[in-house]
């Protein structure tokens, strides 16, 4: 697929890397020459310096034979204009990133009237993910599949965890429940779960289950699972705005610390049930005064990654509750992973994964369609939901007789409203939604999991 990306910021760079590694022909455009040079050198792709909203630049980039056009500059208006011009110059599908809450409210209108394939809002997507983990604080990460009927839940084994020193096989025997262990992260290593794998303290474990089954499982292993009753939020930006909207009727009491008086006034005017404090969230004294040590959850959404990391580490020292940290840059992932933070939210990764899912789903698949896709361990393990077609090579054969590639796990089968935890004798049928967890990155069709 030929793809043009306008905007070489963090999201554009991440998209270029992932789409290029997936085998797509990528061209990037940006007004900043150094950003273009950085991306093209890193990914070995084509790049142009110029305004992506002008026909001249788009024609030079090859817009006439482009399949997908993505505008992810820092300006919502420019992104929309780029897509309008691209539609005039080609038959390409167009995707625009929109951050302004006012545009988000009319996203269906814009999509229809401007002929966009997709409008994506990274901040809203991040807020949705934060809301999920506040409702289920046991989790580090929750990803929905099968239209929300199945969830992939990632959690960390704490000190004295009942799962420590037992195997995956023994877990299934000891704690009878409809969950399936998918992956384990230990330090910088990641593993697809096998029966003889032994859990250790501090392992990060991913399971697939319905929300009800997961809740029952966590209760059996004495892992905290109820929704938080209150949360303290540092920063009053767009993600906070969306989070207040999503959690408005959740019963979770929210307190927001923000130093910009205008932002405080806007939040107070719109959300009368949210306590808004005008002050510097970087001040430990202020945060202690406002209850960072007693809040059931602390969410750090300040503009600077460094401030969010330091605040979250401070919160972890004084608080045993849920800690959520927004991080924009992923250059130091390996360092950050050693800091023992709780849940990390990265809007640019959410955006890139959403667009990558769209790209893969539009490629012609003979035996399936990709419905959902998540990077559950960035750059190492993906979870994909396939809708199985009549002619799929994995349909109608017991799982035990299929020859899967290495590090492939069938995690769940969703059929006619029923969630099936797969076993060797189960057969996949046309129409099933099948969740596959794999280290085989870049899959486009469910047939790709077979040897």
C-alpha positions as CSV (number, residue, x, y, z in Angstrom):
1,X,0.0,0.0,0.0
2,X,1.3,3.5,-0.9
3,X,0.9,5.9,2.1
4,X,1.6,9.6,2.4
5,X,1.9,11.0,6.0
6,X,1.8,14.8,6.5
7,X,3.4,15.8,9.8
8,X,6.7,14.4,11.2
9,X,6.0,15.0,14.9
10,X,6.0,12.1,17.4
11,X,2.8,10.5,15.9
12,X,4.0,10.9,12.3
13,X,7.4,9.4,13.1
14,X,5.8,6.5,14.9
15,X,3.4,5.9,12.1
16,X,6.1,6.1,9.5
17,X,8.2,3.5,11.3
18,X,5.4,1.0,11.9
19,X,3.8,1.3,8.4
20,X,7.3,1.0,6.8
21,X,8.1,-2.1,8.8
22,X,4.8,-3.5,7.8
23,X,5.9,-3.4,4.1
24,X,4.1,-0.3,3.0
25,X,5.5,2.3,0.6
26,X,5.7,5.4,2.8
27,X,6.4,9.1,2.0
28,X,6.5,11.8,4.7
29,X,5.9,15.6,4.3
30,X,6.7,18.3,6.8
31,X,7.7,22.0,6.7
32,X,10.6,21.2,9.1
33,X,13.5,19.9,7.1
34,X,15.4,18.4,10.1
35,X,12.3,16.4,11.1
36,X,11.9,15.0,7.6
37,X,15.6,14.1,7.5
38,X,15.4,12.4,10.9
39,X,12.5,10.2,9.8
40,X,13.8,9.4,6.3
41,X,17.2,8.5,7.7
42,X,15.8,6.3,10.4
43,X,13.3,4.4,8.2
44,X,14.9,4.7,4.8
45,X,11.8,6.1,3.2
46,X,10.9,9.1,0.9
47,X,10.5,12.6,2.4
48,X,9.5,16.0,1.1
49,X,10.0,19.4,2.8
50,X,6.9,21.6,2.2
51,X,3.3,22.3,2.9
52,X,1.2,19.1,2.7
53,X,-2.0,21.2,2.0
54,X,-0.7,22.4,-1.4
55,X,-1.4,20.5,-4.6
56,X,2.1,21.0,-5.9
57,X,3.7,19.2,-3.0
58,X,1.2,16.5,-3.0
59,X,1.7,15.8,-6.7
60,X,5.4,15.7,-6.1
61,X,4.8,13.1,-3.4
62,X,2.7,11.0,-5.8
63,X,-0.8,11.6,-4.5
64,X,-2.4,10.5,-7.7
65,X,-1.6,6.8,-7.1
66,X,-1.7,6.9,-3.3
67,X,-3.9,4.5,-1.4
68,X,-3.9,6.2,2.0
69,X,-3.3,9.8,3.0
70,X,-2.8,10.6,6.8
71,X,-2.6,14.2,8.2
72,X,-1.2,14.3,11.7
73,X,0.3,17.8,12.1
74,X,-0.2,19.8,15.3
75,X,-3.0,21.8,13.6
76,X,-6.5,20.3,13.4
77,X,-7.5,22.8,10.7
78,X,-4.4,22.1,8.6
79,X,-5.1,18.3,8.9
80,X,-8.6,18.8,7.6
81,X,-7.4,21.1,4.7
82,X,-4.7,18.5,3.8
83,X,-7.4,15.8,3.6
84,X,-9.7,18.0,1.5
85,X,-6.9,18.8,-1.0
86,X,-5.8,15.1,-1.1
87,X,-9.4,14.0,-1.9
88,X,-9.5,16.5,-4.8
89,X,-6.2,15.2,-6.2
90,X,-6.8,11.5,-5.8
91,X,-9.0,8.6,-4.8
92,X,-7.0,8.0,-1.6
93,X,-8.7,7.2,1.7
94,X,-7.9,10.0,4.1
95,X,-7.4,10.1,7.9
96,X,-7.2,13.3,10.0
97,X,-6.0,13.7,13.6
98,X,-8.2,16.1,15.5
99,X,-7.4,17.1,19.1
100,X,-9.8,20.0,19.7
101,X,-12.8,18.8,21.7
102,X,-15.1,21.1,19.6
103,X,-14.1,19.2,16.5
104,X,-14.5,15.8,18.3
105,X,-18.1,16.5,19.0
106,X,-18.8,16.9,15.3
107,X,-16.5,14.2,14.1
108,X,-19.3,12.1,12.4
109,X,-20.3,15.2,10.5
110,X,-16.8,16.0,9.3
111,X,-16.2,12.4,8.4
112,X,-19.3,12.3,6.2
113,X,-19.1,15.8,4.7
114,X,-15.4,15.7,3.9
115,X,-15.4,12.1,2.8
116,X,-12.8,11.1,5.5
117,X,-12.1,7.4,6.1
118,X,-11.4,8.1,9.8
119,X,-11.1,10.9,12.3
120,X,-8.8,10.0,15.2
121,X,-8.4,11.9,18.5
122,X,-5.3,10.6,20.5
123,X,-6.4,12.5,23.6
124,X,-9.9,11.0,23.7
125,X,-8.5,7.5,23.0
126,X,-6.0,8.0,25.9
127,X,-8.8,9.2,28.2
128,X,-10.9,6.1,27.3
129,X,-7.9,3.9,28.3
130,X,-7.4,5.7,31.6
131,X,-11.1,5.4,32.4
132,X,-11.0,1.6,31.8
133,X,-8.1,1.2,34.3
134,X,-9.7,3.4,36.9
135,X,-12.8,1.3,36.8
136,X,-10.6,-1.9,37.1
137,X,-7.5,-0.7,38.9
138,X,-6.0,-4.2,39.2
139,X,-5.0,-3.8,35.5
140,X,-2.0,-2.0,34.1
141,X,-3.7,-2.0,30.7
142,X,-7.1,-3.1,29.4
143,X,-7.9,-3.7,25.7
144,X,-11.4,-4.6,24.5
145,X,-12.1,-7.2,21.8
146,X,-15.3,-8.6,20.3
147,X,-17.1,-5.2,20.6
148,X,-16.2,-5.1,24.3
149,X,-17.4,-8.6,25.2
150,X,-13.8,-9.9,25.7
151,X,-10.9,-8.0,27.3
152,X,-7.2,-8.4,27.3
153,X,-6.0,-7.4,30.8
154,X,-2.4,-6.8,31.8
155,X,-1.5,-6.8,35.5
156,X,1.6,-7.0,37.7
157,X,2.3,-9.7,40.3
158,X,3.0,-8.0,43.6
159,X,5.0,-9.1,46.6
160,X,3.6,-12.3,48.1
161,X,1.4,-12.9,45.1
162,X,-0.5,-16.2,45.2
163,X,0.7,-16.9,41.6
164,X,4.4,-16.6,42.4
165,X,6.3,-19.9,41.9
166,X,3.4,-21.8,40.3
167,X,3.2,-22.7,36.6
168,X,0.7,-21.6,34.0
169,X,-0.7,-25.2,34.0
170,X,-1.1,-25.3,37.8
171,X,-2.8,-21.9,37.7
172,X,-5.5,-23.4,35.5
173,X,-5.9,-26.3,37.9
174,X,-5.8,-24.4,41.2
175,X,-8.0,-21.4,40.2
176,X,-10.7,-22.9,38.0
177,X,-11.9,-19.9,35.9
178,X,-12.6,-18.9,32.3
179,X,-9.4,-17.0,31.7
180,X,-6.4,-17.7,29.5
181,X,-2.9,-16.5,30.2
182,X,-1.3,-15.0,27.1
183,X,2.0,-13.3,27.8
184,X,4.4,-12.7,30.6
185,X,6.9,-9.8,30.8
186,X,10.0,-10.2,33.0
187,X,12.4,-7.4,32.9
188,X,13.2,-6.8,29.3
189,X,12.1,-10.3,28.2
190,X,8.7,-11.3,27.0
191,X,7.2,-14.7,26.7
192,X,4.1,-16.3,25.1
193,X,2.6,-18.4,27.9
194,X,3.2,-22.1,27.9
195,X,2.1,-24.7,30.5
196,X,5.4,-25.2,32.2
197,X,6.2,-21.4,32.6
198,X,6.7,-20.5,36.3
199,X,5.5,-17.1,37.5
200,X,7.7,-14.9,39.6
201,X,7.0,-11.8,41.7
202,X,7.0,-8.6,39.6
203,X,6.1,-10.4,36.4
204,X,3.6,-8.5,34.2
205,X,1.0,-11.0,33.1
206,X,-1.7,-10.6,30.3
207,X,-4.9,-12.6,30.4
208,X,-7.9,-12.8,28.1
209,X,-11.4,-13.1,29.6
210,X,-14.8,-11.6,29.9
211,X,-15.0,-8.8,32.4
212,X,-17.1,-11.0,34.7
213,X,-14.6,-13.9,34.5
214,X,-11.6,-11.6,35.1
215,X,-13.3,-10.1,38.2
216,X,-13.9,-13.6,39.6
217,X,-10.4,-14.7,38.8
218,X,-8.8,-11.6,40.6
219,X,-11.1,-12.3,43.6
220,X,-9.8,-15.8,43.8
221,X,-6.1,-14.8,43.8
222,X,-6.9,-11.9,46.2
223,X,-6.0,-9.2,43.7
224,X,-7.7,-5.8,44.2
225,X,-10.4,-5.4,41.6
226,X,-13.1,-2.9,42.5
227,X,-13.4,0.5,40.8
228,X,-11.6,3.5,42.5
229,X,-13.9,5.9,44.4
230,X,-11.8,9.0,43.9
231,X,-8.9,10.2,41.7
232,X,-6.5,13.1,41.8
233,X,-5.4,14.4,38.4
234,X,-2.4,16.6,37.7
235,X,-3.0,18.8,34.6
236,X,-6.1,20.2,33.1
237,X,-5.5,19.6,29.4
238,X,-7.5,17.9,26.7
239,X,-7.1,14.4,28.1
240,X,-8.5,15.6,31.5
241,X,-11.4,17.3,29.7
242,X,-12.3,14.0,28.0
243,X,-11.8,12.0,31.2
244,X,-14.2,14.3,33.1
245,X,-16.7,13.7,30.4
246,X,-16.3,9.9,30.3
247,X,-16.4,9.5,34.1
248,X,-19.1,12.1,34.7
249,X,-21.7,9.5,35.8
250,X,-19.2,6.8,37.0
251,X,-19.4,7.8,40.7
252,X,-15.6,8.4,40.8
253,X,-14.9,11.8,42.5
254,X,-12.4,13.8,40.5
255,X,-10.0,16.5,41.7
256,X,-7.9,18.4,39.1
257,X,-4.8,20.4,39.9
258,X,-4.0,23.0,37.1
259,X,-1.9,26.2,37.2
260,X,-3.6,28.0,34.3
261,X,-6.5,30.0,35.7
262,X,-8.4,30.1,32.4
263,X,-8.2,26.3,32.1
264,X,-9.4,26.0,35.7
265,X,-12.4,28.3,35.0
266,X,-13.3,26.3,31.9
267,X,-13.2,23.0,33.7
268,X,-15.2,24.4,36.7
269,X,-17.8,25.8,34.4
270,X,-18.3,22.6,32.4
271,X,-18.0,20.0,35.2
272,X,-19.6,21.2,38.3
273,X,-19.0,17.9,40.1
274,X,-15.3,18.1,39.6
275,X,-13.1,19.8,42.2
276,X,-10.7,22.1,40.4
277,X,-7.7,23.5,42.3
278,X,-5.6,26.3,40.7
279,X,-2.0,25.6,41.6
280,X,1.3,24.0,40.5
281,X,1.0,20.2,40.4
282,X,4.8,20.0,40.4
283,X,4.8,21.1,44.1
284,X,5.0,18.2,46.4
285,X,3.6,20.3,49.3
286,X,0.5,21.2,47.3
287,X,-0.1,17.7,46.2
288,X,0.1,16.4,49.7
289,X,-2.3,19.1,50.8
290,X,-4.7,18.0,48.1
291,X,-4.4,14.3,49.2
292,X,-2.0,12.6,46.9
293,X,-1.2,10.2,49.7
294,X,-4.8,9.2,50.4
295,X,-6.3,9.3,46.9
296,X,-7.3,5.9,45.5
297,X,-5.9,6.8,42.1
298,X,-3.4,9.5,40.9
299,X,-3.3,10.4,37.2
300,X,-0.3,12.6,36.0
301,X,-1.2,14.4,32.7
302,X,1.2,17.3,32.7
303,X,2.7,18.4,29.4
304,X,6.3,17.3,30.3
305,X,7.2,13.6,30.5
306,X,9.8,14.3,33.1
307,X,7.3,16.0,35.4
308,X,4.8,13.1,35.0
309,X,7.5,10.5,35.8
310,X,8.8,12.3,38.9
311,X,5.3,13.0,40.2
312,X,4.2,9.4,39.7
313,X,7.3,8.1,41.5
314,X,6.6,10.5,44.3
315,X,3.0,9.3,44.4
316,X,4.2,5.7,44.5
317,X,6.3,6.5,47.5
318,X,3.4,8.0,49.5
319,X,0.4,6.2,48.1
320,X,-0.6,2.5,47.6
321,X,-3.4,3.4,45.1
322,X,-3.6,3.3,41.3
323,X,-1.0,5.4,39.5
324,X,-1.4,6.4,35.8
325,X,1.4,8.2,33.9
326,X,1.1,10.0,30.5
327,X,4.3,9.7,28.5
328,X,4.7,11.2,25.0
329,X,8.2,10.2,24.1
330,X,9.2,6.5,23.8
331,X,12.9,7.0,23.2
332,X,13.7,5.7,26.6
333,X,11.2,2.9,26.9
334,X,13.9,0.5,28.3
335,X,14.8,3.0,31.1
336,X,11.2,3.8,31.9
337,X,10.3,0.1,32.2
338,X,12.8,-0.2,35.1
339,X,11.1,2.6,37.1
340,X,8.3,0.3,38.3
341,X,5.6,2.7,37.2
342,X,2.0,1.4,37.2
343,X,0.0,2.2,34.1
344,X,1.7,4.2,31.3
345,X,-0.5,5.9,28.7
346,X,1.1,7.0,25.4
347,X,-1.3,8.8,23.1
348,X,1.0,8.6,20.0
349,X,1.2,4.8,20.3
350,X,-2.6,4.6,20.6
351,X,-2.9,6.7,17.5
352,X,-0.4,4.8,15.5
353,X,-1.9,1.4,16.5
354,X,-5.4,2.6,15.5
355,X,-4.2,3.7,12.0
356,X,-2.1,0.6,11.6
357,X,-5.1,-1.6,12.4
358,X,-7.1,0.3,9.7
359,X,-4.3,-0.2,7.1
360,X,-4.1,-3.9,7.7
361,X,-7.9,-4.3,7.7
362,X,-8.1,-2.7,4.3
363,X,-5.6,-5.0,2.7
364,X,-7.3,-7.9,0.9
365,X,-7.5,-10.9,3.2
366,X,-8.6,-14.2,1.8
367,X,-9.6,-16.0,5.0
368,X,-10.4,-13.3,7.5
369,X,-10.7,-9.6,8.3
370,X,-8.7,-7.9,11.0
371,X,-11.3,-6.3,13.3
372,X,-9.1,-5.2,16.2
373,X,-5.3,-5.0,16.9
374,X,-3.2,-3.9,19.8
375,X,0.5,-3.8,20.6
376,X,0.4,-5.4,24.0
377,X,4.2,-5.4,24.3
378,X,5.4,-2.6,22.0
379,X,7.5,-3.9,19.1
380,X,7.4,-7.5,20.5
381,X,3.9,-8.9,20.9
382,X,0.6,-8.1,19.1
383,X,-3.0,-9.2,19.9
384,X,-5.3,-9.3,16.9
385,X,-9.0,-10.1,16.4
386,X,-9.8,-11.8,13.2
387,X,-13.4,-12.4,11.8
388,X,-13.2,-15.8,10.1
389,X,-14.5,-16.2,6.6
390,X,-16.0,-19.3,4.9
391,X,-12.8,-20.2,3.1
392,X,-10.4,-19.7,6.0
393,X,-7.8,-22.5,6.3
394,X,-8.1,-22.6,10.1
395,X,-11.9,-23.2,10.0
396,X,-13.3,-26.7,10.6
397,X,-10.1,-28.3,12.0
398,X,-9.5,-29.1,15.7
399,X,-6.9,-26.6,17.1
400,X,-4.6,-29.5,18.1
401,X,-4.3,-30.6,14.5
402,X,-3.4,-27.1,13.1
403,X,0.3,-26.4,12.6
404,X,0.9,-23.0,14.1
405,X,4.0,-20.9,13.8
406,X,6.2,-20.5,16.8
407,X,5.0,-18.0,19.5
408,X,1.3,-18.0,18.3
409,X,-1.5,-18.5,20.8
410,X,-5.3,-18.7,20.1
411,X,-6.5,-16.7,23.1
412,X,-10.2,-16.6,22.7
413,X,-13.1,-17.6,20.4
414,X,-16.3,-15.4,20.4
415,X,-19.3,-17.2,18.8
416,X,-23.0,-16.1,18.8
417,X,-22.6,-14.1,22.0
418,X,-20.6,-16.8,23.8
419,X,-16.9,-16.6,24.8
420,X,-15.0,-19.8,24.4
421,X,-11.7,-20.4,26.1
422,X,-10.0,-22.5,23.4
423,X,-8.8,-26.1,24.0
424,X,-7.2,-28.6,21.6
425,X,-10.4,-30.2,20.6
426,X,-12.2,-26.9,19.7
427,X,-12.8,-26.0,16.1
428,X,-13.0,-22.5,14.7
429,X,-16.1,-21.8,12.5
430,X,-16.8,-19.2,9.9
431,X,-18.2,-16.0,11.5
432,X,-16.2,-16.5,14.7
433,X,-14.2,-13.6,16.2
434,X,-10.8,-15.2,17.1
435,X,-8.2,-13.4,19.2
436,X,-4.6,-14.3,18.4
437,X,-1.6,-13.3,20.5
438,X,1.7,-13.6,18.7
439,X,5.3,-12.5,18.4
440,X,4.9,-12.9,14.6
441,X,4.4,-9.1,13.9
442,X,2.8,-7.7,10.8
443,X,0.0,-10.3,10.2
444,X,-2.7,-9.4,7.7
445,X,-4.6,-12.6,7.5
446,X,-5.3,-15.4,10.0
447,X,-3.7,-17.8,7.6
448,X,-0.4,-16.2,8.4
449,X,-0.3,-17.9,11.8
450,X,0.1,-21.3,10.1
451,X,3.4,-22.9,9.1
